Amino acid sequence: MASRRELYFVFMNYDPEYERLKSNRRKEGREELDVYLCKKHDELLEKRLEPGSYNKTMSLGIVDGFAVEITPDQANVLRSAKDVRVVEKNQELA
């Protein structure tokens, strides 16, 4: 039986290109950063997980991270990726 997918946040290791793009405060810079991160995060998921087995819900430009619906086993796969710093399950606050 397959595990149920839950929301996880994935935060990436230091990336000099991300830092360079983030420092550009103009509108074009923000758009370039969004495109760069979306592509980077999608490529990581495509390389590590089966197509259709996950649902990326957003890229987070302020921290170079993203939210994705995955299983606990998939979270462990992402934790082992060299570009990934932290993978944390979303916690509901009471």
C-alpha positions as CSV (number, residue, x, y, z in Angstrom):
1,M,0.0,0.0,0.0
2,A,1.4,3.4,-1.0
3,S,1.8,6.1,1.7
4,R,-0.4,9.2,1.6
5,R,1.2,12.3,0.3
6,E,1.6,15.2,2.7
7,L,3.0,18.7,2.3
8,Y,6.7,19.1,2.9
9,F,9.0,22.2,2.6
10,V,12.3,21.7,0.9
11,F,15.1,24.2,1.5
12,M,18.2,24.3,-0.8
13,N,21.9,24.7,0.0
14,Y,23.8,27.9,-0.7
15,D,23.6,28.8,-4.4
16,P,25.6,31.8,-5.6
17,E,23.4,32.3,-8.6
18,Y,20.3,32.5,-6.3
19,E,22.1,35.1,-4.2
20,R,23.1,37.1,-7.2
21,L,19.6,37.1,-8.6
22,K,18.0,37.9,-5.2
23,S,20.2,41.0,-4.9
24,N,18.6,42.5,-8.0
25,R,15.6,44.5,-6.6
26,R,14.2,45.6,-9.9
27,K,11.1,44.0,-11.3
28,E,13.0,42.2,-14.0
29,G,15.4,40.8,-11.4
30,R,12.5,39.3,-9.4
31,E,11.0,37.7,-12.5
32,E,14.4,36.3,-13.5
33,L,14.7,34.9,-9.9
34,D,11.3,33.3,-10.1
35,V,12.0,31.6,-13.4
36,Y,15.4,30.4,-12.2
37,L,14.1,28.9,-9.0
38,C,11.1,27.3,-10.6
39,K,13.3,25.6,-13.2
40,K,15.9,24.6,-10.5
41,H,13.3,23.1,-8.2
42,D,11.4,21.3,-11.0
43,E,14.7,19.7,-12.3
44,L,15.5,18.4,-8.8
45,L,12.1,16.8,-8.5
46,E,12.2,15.4,-12.0
47,K,15.7,13.9,-11.4
48,R,14.9,12.3,-8.0
49,L,11.2,11.3,-8.1
50,E,8.8,9.4,-10.4
51,P,6.8,11.6,-12.7
52,G,3.2,12.1,-11.4
53,S,4.1,10.9,-7.9
54,Y,4.4,14.4,-6.4
55,N,2.8,17.8,-6.6
56,K,4.9,20.9,-6.3
57,T,2.7,23.6,-4.9
58,M,5.0,26.6,-4.9
59,S,8.6,27.9,-5.1
60,L,9.6,30.2,-2.3
61,G,11.9,32.9,-3.7
62,I,12.7,34.5,-0.3
63,V,14.5,31.4,1.0
64,D,15.3,29.2,-2.1
65,G,12.9,26.5,-1.2
66,F,9.7,25.0,-2.3
67,A,6.6,23.2,-1.1
68,V,5.7,19.8,-2.4
69,E,3.2,17.1,-1.7
70,I,5.1,13.8,-1.3
71,T,5.3,10.6,0.7
72,P,7.6,10.2,3.7
73,D,9.8,7.8,1.6
74,Q,10.0,10.5,-1.1
75,A,11.0,13.1,1.5
76,N,13.9,10.8,2.5
77,V,15.0,10.6,-1.2
78,L,15.1,14.4,-1.3
79,R,17.0,14.6,1.9
80,S,19.8,12.6,0.3
81,A,20.1,15.0,-2.6
82,K,23.4,17.0,-2.4
83,D,21.7,20.4,-3.2
84,V,19.1,20.0,-0.4
85,R,19.7,21.4,3.0
86,V,16.5,20.6,4.9
87,V,13.2,18.7,4.2
88,E,10.5,19.4,6.8
89,K,7.0,18.1,7.0
90,N,4.4,20.9,7.3
91,Q,3.2,21.1,10.9
92,E,-0.2,22.5,11.7
93,L,-0.1,24.9,14.6
94,A,-2.8,24.6,17.3
